[in-house]
Amino acid sequence: MNINVKEPSGIIFRWTEELTLKAADLWNDGKTASQIAPIFGVSRNAIVGLAHRKPKLFKKKGNAAKGNNKPHNVPAIKPNRNTGFFERPKRDGMTVTAKKKAVKREAEEDALIIEALPEPTSYDAERLVVAKELHELGRCECHWPLNQGGPFLFCSAETGGKTYCAPHASRAMPKREGI
């Protein structure tokens, strides 16, 4: 089977079985497409295209040879642009056991995130009365989140040009002992 490749110079290069096998041998010996291309007088993409069209002759390289390490039945979390929250994907094609494992794993991930959140203080409770949503915050107002659910509310105390007010800055960047 002959495969024609039109090069930028306008010359049509014809891949014969013999040339294809020679290119495949070079590829399988570890040469890159950029190294093989000058031998045949074609572009790097011509070699890559040939390898793609003849997968039985050309061994896969790099990450493609290793395969995808992600399980096929575990959906990823995707952000929802409309609400700003992360939403879990639908699990229509999953088995009952896979669904249960996914739900359990997600619950464990959520628990770890909640554990990592700092404990609210009495100062946070006082600021909750005058809290603002993110789109209402000014440049010189504290951006410390006061709650864990929508709508997210932020401290909004004066900061003097910094990201956080003094009490929240001390919580965000605690002093290390021994320094």
N, C-alpha and C positions, 0 to 999 in steps of 0.2 A: 504494500500500500504506500503510495507516494503522498507526501504532505507538502504543499506549497507554502512558502513564507515569502512575502514581499518585503524586501528590505527598504530602508529610507532612500537608498541610492536608486531605487526603481527596479533593481535586478530581482528576479524571482528565483529563490533558492528552493531546490527540490530535495526533500528528505527521502532518501532511498532506505531500504531495509538495512543495508550495510552501514550507511552513515548513522542511522538511528541506533544500531547496536553499538557502534564505536562511541557515540555520545553517551549511551547508557553505561558502557564500561567505565568511561572517564568519571561519570557522575557517581557510580557505585564505588569507585576507588577513592572517593572523598573530594574530588575537585568541585569547585563551585561553578555556578552557571557563568559567572564573570570570567573564570579561567578557561572554560570550555568554548565560549562564544568566539574568541579570536581564532581558534584552531579551525573552525568551520567558516569564519568570515560572516557570522550572523550576530544579531544583538543578543544580549543577556536574556531579554524577554522571550526570544525565540526558543532558547534552551529551556526556560522555565515552562513555556507553553507546551513544548514537546514532552517534558516530564509529566505535565498534568494530563496530557492526552494519552500517554502510555504508562500508566501507573504500575503495570506488571513488570516492565523493564527497568524502571527507575525506582530505586528504594527511597522511601521517605527519609527526610533529614530533620534534625532538630526536634522541636516540640511536637511536630506532626508525627514523628516516629514513635514518640513516647505515648501518644494518645492523650486524650483529655482526662485528667485525674478527677474531675468533678463527677459525682454520681448523676446519672441521667434523669432520675426521677425526683431530684430535690430542686424545687424552684428557688430562685434568688429573690431577695427583697428588693422591690423597686419603689423609688419615691413617687408619690402622687403629686404632680405639679399643682393641682387645683387646691388641695387642702394643706400641703406642706408636710403631711405625715407620711410615714412609710406604710405602705400597704402590702399585705401578704398576697402573693399570687394565688389564683384558683388552683385547686388540686384535682381537677376532673379526671385525669388519666392515671392517678395514683391508686395503688392497692390500699386496702384498709390499714394494713400493717405499716405501710410507708407513710400514710397520712398521720397515724398515731405517733410515729417516730418524729416526723416533721413538726407536729404540734408540740411535742415534748421538748424538742431541741429549741424551738422558738421561745417557749416559756422559760427555759433555762437561760437563754440569751437575754431576754427581757429582765429576768431577775438580776443578772449580773450588771446590767445597765442601771437598774434602779438602786442596787447596792452602792454603786460608784458615785451616785449623786450625793452632794453634801446635804447634811441635815438642815432644815429650815431653822432660823433663829427668831427671837422676838423682834429683832430689827426687820426681818423679812415680813413678819405679820403686820408691823406698822406701815411698811412701804406698800403692802398689798392694796391699801385703801386708795392710794394715788398712782397705782401702777398703770402702765400704758402698754399697748400692743407694739410690736416691733416697727411697724410702718409709721407709728405716731412719734417714735423717739427722735429727739434731736441729736446733733453731733456731740454736744457736751452733756449728755444725760447717760446715766448708768445703764448698761446693757445686761445686767445680771438677771437671769430668769428666776422668777419667784414661784412658778408652779410647774407641774409636769404634764399638763394637758391643755387642750385647746379651749379657748384661745390662749396662747402663751402670753403671759404678762411679764413685764420687765420693770425693774426698780424705778428708773427714771429720775433718780436724785442727781443734783448738779455734780459734775465731775471735774470741772476746770480743764476740759480738753482731753481727758483720759477716757479709757473705755469703761472703767468701774469707779464707783464712789469709794471713799477710803475704807469703810467697813467691808465691802465686797472685794476690794483689791487685796486686803489682808487675808481673806479667805481663799482667793484665787491663787495667790502666791505667798504661801506661809513662809516665815523665816526658818531657815535650816539651823538646827542646833550645832554648835561647835565651830561656827564660822565667825 
